[in-house]
Amino acid sequence: EPWRTGQHLADNIRVTKAKMEGGIKTIKIGIDKADRSPYFYGKFLEWGTSKMPAEPFIEPGFNSSKEAAIRAMTDILKNEMRLNV
């Protein structure tokens, strides 16, 4: 059973290195449509297939926690700037 790793999709969310896109530094977090790892099923849930409707979980999760994440990052940046001034 080479696909049985004991891990979960949540343990394998990808985070890219920061890149400049249109003058803005971006980081991408999530699953990749080209994923061929043991956790490939996440893309089928998120985007659906020709035989299965999508049951998105990443986009709704992101949207429901976006404001809290922005507040947390803002607090961290404020604290870091105070420490380095």
N, C-alpha and C positions, 0 to 999 in steps of 0.2 A: 504494500500500500504506500507507494512513494508520495502520494498527495496528502497523506495524514501527517501533519506536522505538530499538532497540538496547539497551534497558534490560531489566531482569528484575523479576519479582514482588518479589524481596527488596529491590530498590531503591525499592519503592513501598509499604512497610508503613506504615500510618497510625499516628500518635501523636496522641491528643487532648490538649487543654489540661487541666490539673488542675481537677477539679470536686469539690465536697463532696457525698457521697452517704451519708446516714445518719450524719453526723458524722465521716466518714472521707474524707480527700482521696484521690481516685482518678485514675489516668491509664489510658486504654485504648490498647492496642497490638495491631495485627493487621490483618486484612482485614475489610471491611464487607460484609454480605450485599447491600446496595444498590449496591455498587460497579459503575460502568458505564465504568470506565477501560479502557485496553488490557490491564490485568492482571486482568480480571474472572474469568479461569479459575481463580484460586486458591480462590475460594469453592466452585466445583464440586468441586475436589479435596478440600477440607477437609470439606464437608458432604454431598457427593454430589448426585445428581439423581434424578429418577424412573426414569431408565434406567441410571444408573451408581452403583455403591456408593461411599461415602465412602472416601477414602484420606487420613486426617488427617495433617498434618505440623506444624501450628502447636501444637496442644494437646500432642502427645507431645514436641515440642521444648521447649516451655515446662516441662513436668513434669520432663524429664531434666536441665534446667539451672537449676531453681528455687533449689536450695540454693547453688550457686555464685554466682548473681546476688544472693541475699540477703547472702552473705558480702562480695561486692564492694561493695554499697551500704552495708553496715555499716562497712566499712573507710573508705570515703570520708566518711561522716558523722562517724566518730570523728576522722579527720584534720581535717575542717573545724571541728569543735567545738574541738579543741585550738588551731587557728590563731586562733580568734575569742575565746578566753578571756583 
